[in-house]
Amino acid sequence: PSRIAEAVINTQINERKIEIARDKELVAKIMERYPSLPFIAVETDGNPFPQVIEARLEIFCLQVKRLHRQILEMKKDDNSRRNSRGWSSSQLADPS
């Protein structure tokens, strides 16, 4: 059952992320580069994790770190472009 749930959740996250995101433009750009968002499901019974699970956790953390770095770079690039156009921070904050 948990593998079925993991497959369904992973598919739904990737298909619906843009729909539910606050910054749809940024998420669309990220999804172009990383079409499959990092996701992990881990079951535990209280015993120490086997090496396979520890390796999956480490891979997940590395994927999230890489994705976070990419998001920060894209936000920085967007802010640089906006500032180079002469927009003030108050204009960026107030869309009206």
N, C-alpha and C positions, 0 to 999 in steps of 0.2 A: 504493500500500500504506500509506503513512503517514497518509493521510486516513481510510482505513478504520480503522486502529488508533486514531487520535485519536477518531473517533466512538464506537468500542466502549469505549475507556477512559473517555471523558467520561460515557457512559451508565452504566457500571458504578459510577463514583465517585458519581454522584448517586443511584443506586438503593440502593447498599449502604453508604453512609457511616454511617447510623444504626446498622446492624448491627455494624460493626467499631469504632465510636467508644468511647473510654473513658467519656466523659460523655455518655451517650445522651440525657439530658433536655436538656442545653444544645444538642447538635447538632440535636435535633428542633425546638427553638425557632428556631434559626438557619435550618434548612431550610424552616421555614414562611415566613420572611421572604425568604430567598434560595434558592429551590428549585434553582437551577443554580449549583454551586460553581465558582469560578474555576479554569480549567485551560487550559494552553497547551502545544502541542507544536511544537517548532521544529527543522527540519533545517538543518544547516550543512555547507558544503563548505570552510570555512576563509576564505571571502571575506567582506568586510563585508556586514552585513545590508542589504537594500533598505529603503526608507522604510516600506513596508507592514508588514514584520516588526517594525521598530522601533516603529511605531504600535501593533501588536498587543501587544508587550512592555509598552509604556507603559499601555495599557488594562488588561492583566492586573495590573500593579503597583497601579494605582488600585483595581481591584476587590478585590484582596487587602487593601489598606490599609483600605478601607471595611468589609470583612468583619471584619477584626481589631478595628477600633474598636467594631463592634457586639458582638463577643464579649466584649470588655473591659467594655462597658457592662452587658451581661447578667450577667456574673459579679459586677460591683460591685453591681447591683441585688439579686441573690440573696443576697450577703453582707450587704447592708444589711437585707434582710427577716429573715434568720436572726438577725442581731444584735439587731434590734428585738424579737424574740421572747424575748430573754434567754438565748440559747444562748451558751455560752462557746466559744472557739476549740478547746478540747480536745474538746468534745462534737461539734463539726463534723468534727474530724479522725478521731475514733473512732466508727465507725458502730454498734458493738455496744452 
